[in-house]
Amino acid sequence: MPAEDTTGIHCRLDELLEQRGITLTELSRRVGVSLVNLSVLKNDRAKAIRFSTLSAVCRELDCEVGDLLVADTAAG
């Protein structure tokens, strides 16, 4: 991926789902966000995220925004 396409933000959704024993499909059902949109987020391909989506995911996974989204020091 070209450097200009990286945001410097890494989404830890896959790690949090594994820790909590929840599948992406189940999270999608619980928060009312499409599986495709959550997959884009999980795979670090998202260019943006709605605050409502961020809030719903964090609420369902019982985490803070900083647990879900972290600075990717390798992208710098």
Beta strands, then each sheet from edge to edge (+ up, - down):
strand 1: 9-11
strand 2: 69-71
sheet 1: 1+ 2-
end
